[in-house]
Amino acid sequence: MVEKLPPEFIKELEHVSRLHEQAVCDHEKCREFSENLSNLLVRLEDLKYYRAADRLMSILINCSPKEASHCEKASLVGEMMKEITKEVRNAAGK
């Protein structure tokens, strides 16, 4: 279970999750997703939300944007994003 995150992090995580849904067949969106998730990870670590940051790191480990080929782990990463987004909402009582 992840920590209770401030609302701005929840909104950003939801945005990144939606971005991943768009990124499945779009390399530029895929790269944008990876960069945004990385930036969110760094900010969570800086604010000592280590459990949430660890979960994002697990997602990034499985994310490797490639040009001219379909992402082999798109389904896995998508499910991981849905799961953490749901957990973050539940922790916040939403």
Backbone as XML, in Angstrom:
<?xml version="1.0"?>
<chain id="A" units="angstrom">
  <residue number="1" name="MET">
    <atom name="N" x="0.845" y="-1.183" z="0.000"/>
    <atom name="CA" x="0.000" y="0.000" z="0.000"/>
    <atom name="C" x="0.888" y="1.242" z="0.000"/>
  </residue>
  <residue number="2" name="VAL">
    <atom name="N" x="0.459" y="2.241" z="-0.725"/>
    <atom name="CA" x="1.229" y="3.482" z="-0.818"/>
    <atom name="C" x="0.764" y="4.487" z="0.226"/>
  </residue>
  <residue number="3" name="GLU">
    <atom name="N" x="1.592" y="5.496" z="0.430"/>
    <atom name="CA" x="1.261" y="6.562" z="1.369"/>
    <atom name="C" x="0.100" y="7.400" z="0.828"/>
  </residue>
  <residue number="4" name="LYS">
    <atom name="N" x="-0.454" y="8.196" z="1.716"/>
    <atom name="CA" x="-1.459" y="9.173" z="1.295"/>
    <atom name="C" x="-0.702" y="10.343" z="0.670"/>
  </residue>
  <residue number="5" name="LEU">
    <atom name="N" x="-0.946" y="10.561" z="-0.618"/>
    <atom name="CA" x="-0.245" y="11.610" z="-1.344"/>
    <atom name="C" x="-1.078" y="12.879" z="-1.413"/>
  </residue>
  <residue number="6" name="PRO">
    <atom name="N" x="-0.431" y="14.034" z="-1.521"/>
    <atom name="CA" x="-1.156" y="15.296" z="-1.705"/>
    <atom name="C" x="-1.944" y="15.258" z="-3.024"/>
  </residue>
  <residue number="7" name="PRO">
    <atom name="N" x="-3.050" y="15.997" z="-3.085"/>
    <atom name="CA" x="-3.913" y="15.987" z="-4.281"/>
    <atom name="C" x="-3.192" y="16.292" z="-5.587"/>
  </residue>
  <residue number="8" name="GLU">
    <atom name="N" x="-2.198" y="17.181" z="-5.561"/>
    <atom name="CA" x="-1.510" y="17.509" z="-6.820"/>
    <atom name="C" x="-0.754" y="16.308" z="-7.380"/>
  </residue>
  <residue number="9" name="PHE">
    <atom name="N" x="-0.245" y="15.433" z="-6.508"/>
    <atom name="CA" x="0.434" y="14.233" z="-6.981"/>
    <atom name="C" x="-0.568" y="13.229" z="-7.550"/>
  </residue>
  <residue number="10" name="ILE">
    <atom name="N" x="-1.720" y="13.157" z="-6.931"/>
    <atom name="CA" x="-2.757" y="12.255" z="-7.434"/>
    <atom name="C" x="-3.180" y="12.688" z="-8.835"/>
  </residue>
  <residue number="11" name="LYS">
    <atom name="N" x="-3.403" y="13.983" z="-9.005"/>
    <atom name="CA" x="-3.783" y="14.495" z="-10.332"/>
    <atom name="C" x="-2.691" y="14.228" z="-11.358"/>
  </residue>
  <residue number="12" name="GLU">
    <atom name="N" x="-1.447" y="14.420" z="-10.967"/>
    <atom name="CA" x="-0.348" y="14.188" z="-11.895"/>
    <atom name="C" x="-0.237" y="12.708" z="-12.259"/>
  </residue>
  <residue number="13" name="LEU">
    <atom name="N" x="-0.431" y="11.839" z="-11.281"/>
    <atom name="CA" x="-0.389" y="10.406" z="-11.547"/>
    <atom name="C" x="-1.533" y="9.997" z="-12.487"/>
  </residue>
  <residue number="14" name="GLU">
    <atom name="N" x="-2.707" y="10.560" z="-12.275"/>
    <atom name="CA" x="-3.840" y="10.281" z="-13.168"/>
    <atom name="C" x="-3.541" y="10.757" z="-14.583"/>
  </residue>
  <residue number="15" name="HIS">
    <atom name="N" x="-2.914" y="11.931" z="-14.706"/>
    <atom name="CA" x="-2.533" y="12.450" z="-16.027"/>
    <atom name="C" x="-1.538" y="11.515" z="-16.705"/>
  </residue>
  <residue number="16" name="VAL">
    <atom name="N" x="-0.536" y="11.068" z="-15.971"/>
    <atom name="CA" x="0.475" y="10.180" z="-16.535"/>
    <atom name="C" x="-0.160" y="8.848" z="-16.941"/>
  </residue>
  <residue number="17" name="SER">
    <atom name="N" x="-1.106" y="8.380" z="-16.152"/>
    <atom name="CA" x="-1.803" y="7.137" z="-16.489"/>
    <atom name="C" x="-2.579" y="7.279" z="-17.802"/>
  </residue>
  <residue number="18" name="ARG">
    <atom name="N" x="-3.261" y="8.402" z="-17.969"/>
    <atom name="CA" x="-3.987" y="8.654" z="-19.229"/>
    <atom name="C" x="-3.010" y="8.774" z="-20.391"/>
  </residue>
  <residue number="19" name="LEU">
    <atom name="N" x="-1.880" y="9.379" z="-20.133"/>
    <atom name="CA" x="-0.859" y="9.533" z="-21.162"/>
    <atom name="C" x="-0.377" y="8.162" z="-21.640"/>
  </residue>
  <residue number="20" name="HIS">
    <atom name="N" x="-0.246" y="7.224" z="-20.719"/>
    <atom name="CA" x="0.180" y="5.878" z="-21.110"/>
    <atom name="C" x="-0.852" y="5.229" z="-22.031"/>
  </residue>
  <residue number="21" name="GLU">
    <atom name="N" x="-2.118" y="5.446" z="-21.761"/>
    <atom name="CA" x="-3.165" y="4.887" z="-22.628"/>
    <atom name="C" x="-3.020" y="5.413" z="-24.051"/>
  </residue>
  <residue number="22" name="GLN">
    <atom name="N" x="-2.617" y="6.665" z="-24.210"/>
    <atom name="CA" x="-2.420" y="7.263" z="-25.532"/>
    <atom name="C" x="-1.100" y="6.822" z="-26.152"/>
  </residue>
  <residue number="23" name="ALA">
    <atom name="N" x="-0.159" y="6.395" z="-25.335"/>
    <atom name="CA" x="1.205" y="6.129" z="-25.797"/>
    <atom name="C" x="1.394" y="4.763" z="-26.432"/>
  </residue>
  <residue number="24" name="VAL">
    <atom name="N" x="0.457" y="3.880" z="-26.291"/>
    <atom name="CA" x="0.642" y="2.507" z="-26.738"/>
    <atom name="C" x="1.095" y="2.417" z="-28.203"/>
  </residue>
  <residue number="25" name="CYS">
    <atom name="N" x="0.556" y="3.248" z="-29.057"/>
    <atom name="CA" x="0.926" y="3.203" z="-30.485"/>
    <atom name="C" x="1.608" y="4.481" z="-30.959"/>
  </residue>
  <residue number="26" name="ASP">
    <atom name="N" x="2.076" y="5.306" z="-30.043"/>
    <atom name="CA" x="2.671" y="6.592" z="-30.407"/>
    <atom name="C" x="3.993" y="6.761" z="-29.664"/>
  </residue>
  <residue number="27" name="HIS">
    <atom name="N" x="5.090" y="6.643" z="-30.391"/>
    <atom name="CA" x="6.412" y="6.680" z="-29.774"/>
    <atom name="C" x="6.672" y="7.979" z="-29.012"/>
  </residue>
  <residue number="28" name="GLU">
    <atom name="N" x="6.258" y="9.108" z="-29.566"/>
    <atom name="CA" x="6.485" y="10.394" z="-28.891"/>
    <atom name="C" x="5.719" y="10.455" z="-27.567"/>
  </residue>
  <residue number="29" name="LYS">
    <atom name="N" x="4.477" y="9.970" z="-27.573"/>
    <atom name="CA" x="3.689" y="9.943" z="-26.323"/>
    <atom name="C" x="4.322" y="8.973" z="-25.334"/>
  </residue>
  <residue number="30" name="CYS">
    <atom name="N" x="4.863" y="7.887" z="-25.849"/>
    <atom name="CA" x="5.525" y="6.901" z="-25.001"/>
    <atom name="C" x="6.724" y="7.533" z="-24.295"/>
  </residue>
  <residue number="31" name="ARG">
    <atom name="N" x="7.523" y="8.259" z="-25.046"/>
    <atom name="CA" x="8.683" y="8.942" z="-24.463"/>
    <atom name="C" x="8.222" y="9.997" z="-23.452"/>
  </residue>
  <residue number="32" name="GLU">
    <atom name="N" x="7.159" y="10.726" z="-23.783"/>
    <atom name="CA" x="6.616" y="11.739" z="-22.871"/>
    <atom name="C" x="6.130" y="11.084" z="-21.577"/>
  </residue>
  <residue number="33" name="PHE">
    <atom name="N" x="5.455" y="9.941" z="-21.710"/>
    <atom name="CA" x="5.000" y="9.191" z="-20.537"/>
    <atom name="C" x="6.185" y="8.833" z="-19.640"/>
  </residue>
  <residue number="34" name="SER">
    <atom name="N" x="7.219" y="8.272" z="-20.235"/>
    <atom name="CA" x="8.391" y="7.847" z="-19.482"/>
    <atom name="C" x="9.055" y="9.030" z="-18.769"/>
  </residue>
  <residue number="35" name="GLU">
    <atom name="N" x="9.194" y="10.146" z="-19.463"/>
    <atom name="CA" x="9.810" y="11.333" z="-18.864"/>
    <atom name="C" x="8.960" y="11.893" z="-17.725"/>
  </residue>
  <residue number="36" name="ASN">
    <atom name="N" x="7.653" y="11.972" z="-17.934"/>
    <atom name="CA" x="6.765" y="12.491" z="-16.882"/>
    <atom name="C" x="6.767" y="11.581" z="-15.661"/>
  </residue>
  <residue number="37" name="LEU">
    <atom name="N" x="6.747" y="10.281" z="-15.896"/>
    <atom name="CA" x="6.769" y="9.342" z="-14.772"/>
    <atom name="C" x="8.097" y="9.446" z="-14.019"/>
  </residue>
  <residue number="38" name="SER">
    <atom name="N" x="9.185" y="9.612" z="-14.745"/>
    <atom name="CA" x="10.502" y="9.786" z="-14.109"/>
    <atom name="C" x="10.541" y="11.049" z="-13.249"/>
  </residue>
  <residue number="39" name="ASN">
    <atom name="N" x="10.013" y="12.132" z="-13.782"/>
    <atom name="CA" x="9.987" y="13.391" z="-13.029"/>
    <atom name="C" x="9.136" y="13.260" z="-11.767"/>
  </residue>
  <residue number="40" name="LEU">
    <atom name="N" x="8.000" y="12.590" z="-11.888"/>
    <atom name="CA" x="7.140" y="12.377" z="-10.719"/>
    <atom name="C" x="7.862" y="11.522" z="-9.688"/>
  </residue>
  <residue number="41" name="LEU">
    <atom name="N" x="8.552" y="10.502" z="-10.132"/>
    <atom name="CA" x="9.326" y="9.642" z="-9.237"/>
    <atom name="C" x="10.341" y="10.460" z="-8.441"/>
  </residue>
  <residue number="42" name="VAL">
    <atom name="N" x="11.086" y="11.309" z="-9.100"/>
    <atom name="CA" x="12.102" y="12.134" z="-8.428"/>
    <atom name="C" x="11.450" y="13.038" z="-7.384"/>
  </residue>
  <residue number="43" name="ARG">
    <atom name="N" x="10.339" y="13.656" z="-7.751"/>
    <atom name="CA" x="9.657" y="14.550" z="-6.799"/>
    <atom name="C" x="9.144" y="13.781" z="-5.589"/>
  </residue>
  <residue number="44" name="LEU">
    <atom name="N" x="8.606" y="12.583" z="-5.803"/>
    <atom name="CA" x="8.134" y="11.772" z="-4.680"/>
    <atom name="C" x="9.289" y="11.394" z="-3.756"/>
  </residue>
  <residue number="45" name="GLU">
    <atom name="N" x="10.411" y="11.021" z="-4.340"/>
    <atom name="CA" x="11.584" y="10.700" z="-3.517"/>
    <atom name="C" x="12.061" y="11.911" z="-2.725"/>
  </residue>
  <residue number="46" name="ASP">
    <atom name="N" x="12.093" y="13.073" z="-3.370"/>
    <atom name="CA" x="12.530" y="14.294" z="-2.685"/>
    <atom name="C" x="11.657" y="14.612" z="-1.475"/>
  </residue>
  <residue number="47" name="LEU">
    <atom name="N" x="10.364" y="14.285" z="-1.576"/>
    <atom name="CA" x="9.435" y="14.548" z="-0.473"/>
    <atom name="C" x="9.263" y="13.344" z="0.450"/>
  </residue>
  <residue number="48" name="LYS">
    <atom name="N" x="10.101" y="12.325" z="0.239"/>
    <atom name="CA" x="10.156" y="11.141" z="1.100"/>
    <atom name="C" x="8.906" y="10.254" z="1.047"/>
  </residue>
  <residue number="49" name="TYR">
    <atom name="N" x="8.248" y="10.222" z="-0.104"/>
    <atom name="CA" x="7.152" y="9.274" z="-0.331"/>
    <atom name="C" x="7.768" y="8.040" z="-0.987"/>
  </residue>
  <residue number="50" name="TYR">
    <atom name="N" x="8.532" y="7.293" z="-0.195"/>
    <atom name="CA" x="9.361" y="6.231" z="-0.741"/>
    <atom name="C" x="8.570" y="5.026" z="-1.263"/>
  </residue>
  <residue number="51" name="ARG">
    <atom name="N" x="7.478" y="4.664" z="-0.611"/>
    <atom name="CA" x="6.711" y="3.512" z="-1.104"/>
    <atom name="C" x="6.117" y="3.800" z="-2.469"/>
  </residue>
  <residue number="52" name="ALA">
    <atom name="N" x="5.550" y="4.983" z="-2.643"/>
    <atom name="CA" x="4.992" y="5.349" z="-3.948"/>
    <atom name="C" x="6.105" y="5.453" z="-4.986"/>
  </residue>
  <residue number="53" name="ALA">
    <atom name="N" x="7.233" y="6.026" z="-4.599"/>
    <atom name="CA" x="8.369" y="6.154" z="-5.522"/>
    <atom name="C" x="8.878" y="4.773" z="-5.950"/>
  </residue>
  <residue number="54" name="ASP">
    <atom name="N" x="8.928" y="3.838" z="-5.023"/>
    <atom name="CA" x="9.357" y="2.479" z="-5.366"/>
    <atom name="C" x="8.415" y="1.836" z="-6.378"/>
  </residue>
  <residue number="55" name="ARG">
    <atom name="N" x="7.125" y="2.077" z="-6.220"/>
    <atom name="CA" x="6.155" y="1.526" z="-7.177"/>
    <atom name="C" x="6.355" y="2.119" z="-8.561"/>
  </residue>
  <residue number="56" name="LEU">
    <atom name="N" x="6.615" y="3.432" z="-8.622"/>
    <atom name="CA" x="6.859" y="4.064" z="-9.916"/>
    <atom name="C" x="8.150" y="3.543" z="-10.535"/>
  </residue>
  <residue number="57" name="MET">
    <atom name="N" x="9.153" y="3.284" z="-9.714"/>
    <atom name="CA" x="10.405" y="2.730" z="-10.225"/>
    <atom name="C" x="10.152" y="1.353" z="-10.839"/>
  </residue>
  <residue number="58" name="SER">
    <atom name="N" x="9.317" y="0.560" z="-10.213"/>
    <atom name="CA" x="8.976" y="-0.759" z="-10.767"/>
    <atom name="C" x="8.318" y="-0.625" z="-12.137"/>
  </residue>
  <residue number="59" name="ILE">
    <atom name="N" x="7.502" y="0.390" z="-12.291"/>
    <atom name="CA" x="6.846" y="0.617" z="-13.579"/>
    <atom name="C" x="7.888" y="1.047" z="-14.608"/>
  </residue>
  <residue number="60" name="LEU">
    <atom name="N" x="8.754" y="1.968" z="-14.233"/>
    <atom name="CA" x="9.775" y="2.456" z="-15.170"/>
    <atom name="C" x="10.740" y="1.361" z="-15.604"/>
  </residue>
  <residue number="61" name="ILE">
    <atom name="N" x="11.014" y="0.422" z="-14.732"/>
    <atom name="CA" x="11.903" y="-0.689" z="-15.087"/>
    <atom name="C" x="11.330" y="-1.467" z="-16.266"/>
  </residue>
  <residue number="62" name="ASN">
    <atom name="N" x="10.012" y="-1.554" z="-16.329"/>
    <atom name="CA" x="9.352" y="-2.291" z="-17.399"/>
    <atom name="C" x="9.057" y="-1.443" z="-18.624"/>
  </residue>
  <residue number="63" name="CYS">
    <atom name="N" x="9.359" y="-0.170" z="-18.559"/>
    <atom name="CA" x="9.048" y="0.756" z="-19.639"/>
    <atom name="C" x="10.318" y="1.084" z="-20.409"/>
  </residue>
  <residue number="64" name="SER">
    <atom name="N" x="10.320" y="0.755" z="-21.697"/>
    <atom name="CA" x="11.488" y="1.086" z="-22.525"/>
    <atom name="C" x="11.005" y="1.520" z="-23.905"/>
  </residue>
  <residue number="65" name="PRO">
    <atom name="N" x="10.791" y="2.818" z="-24.086"/>
    <atom name="CA" x="10.299" y="3.331" z="-25.371"/>
    <atom name="C" x="11.223" y="2.938" z="-26.524"/>
  </residue>
  <residue number="66" name="LYS">
    <atom name="N" x="10.616" y="2.444" z="-27.591"/>
    <atom name="CA" x="11.368" y="2.040" z="-28.780"/>
    <atom name="C" x="10.721" y="2.649" z="-30.010"/>
  </residue>
  <residue number="67" name="GLU">
    <atom name="N" x="11.548" y="3.103" z="-30.908"/>
    <atom name="CA" x="11.024" y="3.624" z="-32.165"/>
    <atom name="C" x="10.712" y="2.461" z="-33.106"/>
  </residue>
  <residue number="68" name="ALA">
    <atom name="N" x="9.670" y="2.656" z="-33.898"/>
    <atom name="CA" x="9.312" y="1.729" z="-34.971"/>
    <atom name="C" x="8.987" y="0.313" z="-34.512"/>
  </residue>
  <residue number="69" name="SER">
    <atom name="N" x="8.593" y="0.146" z="-33.258"/>
    <atom name="CA" x="8.142" y="-1.173" z="-32.819"/>
    <atom name="C" x="7.122" y="-1.001" z="-31.700"/>
  </residue>
  <residue number="70" name="HIS">
    <atom name="N" x="6.260" y="-1.979" z="-31.581"/>
    <atom name="CA" x="5.226" y="-1.962" z="-30.551"/>
    <atom name="C" x="5.850" y="-2.299" z="-29.200"/>
  </residue>
  <residue number="71" name="CYS">
    <atom name="N" x="5.386" y="-1.632" z="-28.172"/>
    <atom name="CA" x="5.876" y="-1.881" z="-26.822"/>
    <atom name="C" x="5.460" y="-3.287" z="-26.391"/>
  </residue>
  <residue number="72" name="GLU">
    <atom name="N" x="6.437" y="-4.079" z="-26.032"/>
    <atom name="CA" x="6.174" y="-5.461" z="-25.638"/>
    <atom name="C" x="5.503" y="-5.566" z="-24.269"/>
  </residue>
  <residue number="73" name="LYS">
    <atom name="N" x="5.670" y="-4.555" z="-23.442"/>
    <atom name="CA" x="5.133" y="-4.612" z="-22.080"/>
    <atom name="C" x="4.048" y="-3.562" z="-21.842"/>
  </residue>
  <residue number="74" name="ALA">
    <atom name="N" x="3.408" y="-3.097" z="-22.906"/>
    <atom name="CA" x="2.385" y="-2.059" z="-22.773"/>
    <atom name="C" x="1.264" y="-2.491" z="-21.846"/>
  </residue>
  <residue number="75" name="SER">
    <atom name="N" x="0.814" y="-3.730" z="-21.962"/>
    <atom name="CA" x="-0.281" y="-4.213" z="-21.116"/>
    <atom name="C" x="0.136" y="-4.269" z="-19.654"/>
  </residue>
  <residue number="76" name="LEU">
    <atom name="N" x="1.336" y="-4.788" z="-19.408"/>
    <atom name="CA" x="1.847" y="-4.881" z="-18.036"/>
    <atom name="C" x="1.972" y="-3.499" z="-17.409"/>
  </residue>
  <residue number="77" name="VAL">
    <atom name="N" x="2.593" y="-2.571" z="-18.120"/>
    <atom name="CA" x="2.773" y="-1.217" z="-17.600"/>
    <atom name="C" x="1.417" y="-0.549" z="-17.396"/>
  </residue>
  <residue number="78" name="GLY">
    <atom name="N" x="0.499" y="-0.742" z="-18.325"/>
    <atom name="CA" x="-0.845" y="-0.177" z="-18.188"/>
    <atom name="C" x="-1.553" y="-0.682" z="-16.941"/>
  </residue>
  <residue number="79" name="GLU">
    <atom name="N" x="-1.470" y="-1.982" z="-16.695"/>
    <atom name="CA" x="-2.095" y="-2.552" z="-15.498"/>
    <atom name="C" x="-1.429" y="-2.044" z="-14.223"/>
  </residue>
  <residue number="80" name="MET">
    <atom name="N" x="-0.116" y="-1.908" z="-14.253"/>
    <atom name="CA" x="0.597" y="-1.385" z="-13.080"/>
    <atom name="C" x="0.188" y="0.062" z="-12.814"/>
  </residue>
  <residue number="81" name="MET">
    <atom name="N" x="0.018" y="0.847" z="-13.865"/>
    <atom name="CA" x="-0.412" y="2.240" z="-13.707"/>
    <atom name="C" x="-1.817" y="2.308" z="-13.125"/>
  </residue>
  <residue number="82" name="LYS">
    <atom name="N" x="-2.713" y="1.471" z="-13.633"/>
    <atom name="CA" x="-4.086" y="1.450" z="-13.106"/>
    <atom name="C" x="-4.095" y="1.066" z="-11.637"/>
  </residue>
  <residue number="83" name="GLU">
    <atom name="N" x="-3.280" y="0.082" z="-11.285"/>
    <atom name="CA" x="-3.237" y="-0.400" z="-9.902"/>
    <atom name="C" x="-2.735" y="0.676" z="-8.936"/>
  </residue>
  <residue number="84" name="ILE">
    <atom name="N" x="-1.624" y="1.330" z="-9.276"/>
    <atom name="CA" x="-1.102" y="2.346" z="-8.352"/>
    <atom name="C" x="-2.030" y="3.555" z="-8.290"/>
  </residue>
  <residue number="85" name="THR">
    <atom name="N" x="-2.635" y="3.920" z="-9.413"/>
    <atom name="CA" x="-3.572" y="5.047" z="-9.406"/>
    <atom name="C" x="-4.759" y="4.740" z="-8.490"/>
  </residue>
  <residue number="86" name="LYS">
    <atom name="N" x="-5.264" y="3.527" z="-8.572"/>
    <atom name="CA" x="-6.378" y="3.116" z="-7.713"/>
    <atom name="C" x="-5.964" y="3.134" z="-6.238"/>
  </residue>
  <residue number="87" name="GLU">
    <atom name="N" x="-4.778" y="2.616" z="-5.933"/>
    <atom name="CA" x="-4.300" y="2.594" z="-4.550"/>
    <atom name="C" x="-4.116" y="4.006" z="-3.996"/>
  </residue>
  <residue number="88" name="VAL">
    <atom name="N" x="-3.582" y="4.913" z="-4.822"/>
    <atom name="CA" x="-3.371" y="6.288" z="-4.387"/>
    <atom name="C" x="-4.710" y="6.966" z="-4.106"/>
  </residue>
  <residue number="89" name="ARG">
    <atom name="N" x="-5.689" y="6.730" z="-4.978"/>
    <atom name="CA" x="-7.031" y="7.300" z="-4.747"/>
    <atom name="C" x="-7.640" y="6.753" z="-3.472"/>
  </residue>
  <residue number="90" name="ASN">
    <atom name="N" x="-7.525" y="5.441" z="-3.259"/>
    <atom name="CA" x="-8.075" y="4.814" z="-2.052"/>
    <atom name="C" x="-7.403" y="5.358" z="-0.798"/>
  </residue>
  <residue number="91" name="ALA">
    <atom name="N" x="-6.085" y="5.530" z="-0.841"/>
    <atom name="CA" x="-5.359" y="6.054" z="0.313"/>
    <atom name="C" x="-5.804" y="7.476" z="0.635"/>
  </residue>
  <residue number="92" name="ALA">
    <atom name="N" x="-6.181" y="8.224" z="-0.399"/>
    <atom name="CA" x="-6.628" y="9.597" z="-0.201"/>
    <atom name="C" x="-8.111" y="9.662" z="0.162"/>
  </residue>
  <residue number="93" name="GLY">
    <atom name="N" x="-8.785" y="8.522" z="0.125"/>
    <atom name="CA" x="-10.209" y="8.497" z="0.458"/>
    <atom name="C" x="-11.114" y="8.959" z="-0.663"/>
  </residue>
  <residue number="94" name="LYS">
    <atom name="N" x="-10.639" y="8.852" z="-1.900"/>
    <atom name="CA" x="-11.443" y="9.283" z="-3.058"/>
    <atom name="C" x="-12.135" y="8.108" z="-3.685"/>
  </residue>
</chain>
